Amino acid sequence: MAIKTSKAEKKTVYDRKLCQLLDEYGQILVVAADNVGSNQLQNIRQGLRGHSVVLMGKNTMMKRSVRLHAEKTGNKAFLNLIPLLVGNVGLIFTKGDLKEVSEEVAKYKVGAPARVGLVAPIDVVVPPGNTGLDPSQTSFFQVLNIPTKINKGTVEITIPVELIKKGDKVGSSEAALLAKLGIRPFSYGLVVLSVYDNGSVFSPEVLDLTEDDLIEKFAAGVSIVTSLSLAISYPTLAAVSHMFINGYKNVLSVAVATEYSFPQADTVKEYLKDPSKFAAAAAAAPVAAASSGGASAAAASKEEEKKEEPEEELDEDMGFSLFDDV
């Protein structure tokens, strides 16, 4: 005969398990478990087995265990979990990649009928077409103002109809009609609400950020810092190059407007006095580059020919040496 466990013993076992998981895992997904059945939850546990643990429980019990464990260990980061434990939620402790675990959890959604009094999570649209119902069932459609016609002895919906709007409660007529049509409009599963990562708490949308998104956001932040630094004339690493350029422009403007000058300004002044020099210099630049390239190519070709040209050999068949006595 099995010994029945008391409530106090169950609480003690639960508290011990939660504290052990808090010490072992640094990453936790806080998930909403509304309308999730026990079989569905068991499938999720099996899918996450090996790197993650799903723990459900009453919020009051979870909050108490987390608070006492934070005080006992001195790790105040655990307290960041307490505000997240609101509503019908559970905890997924994981050592895997948070994005991959979140995607794995999202796979285990199952279709569900529209029950009376349930708040619709999405809009429900009844498509046009033959319903297969006999004409005696037209009263359901009339109550809901759904235009129909009789076609070959069955009721046919003529146009798509938005039966239930997101956020509205499902009425008895809507639930009965959807059941007759065999439509299961909703799907439910664990939904990630928040992410706890070694004391930090953030929204699950952060998990969807790519490297390009991070670079874009970083560039936008640098742009804001640069603009602010330039506006208040406060030097920062992001703005100092712009400040140097702006300073050079100011000094150049003063040199152009006055007799003061410096080498870089002299060139600008010459171009301002005679713009044709600037045009000639601009045109000469590519020509000089081409000439330089051509000269280099010619020199290289000449050097190559020099290498290929055989060295003259002394004629050893003359029979005498230039230094021999004649």
Disulfide bonds with the S-S distance in Angstrom:
none
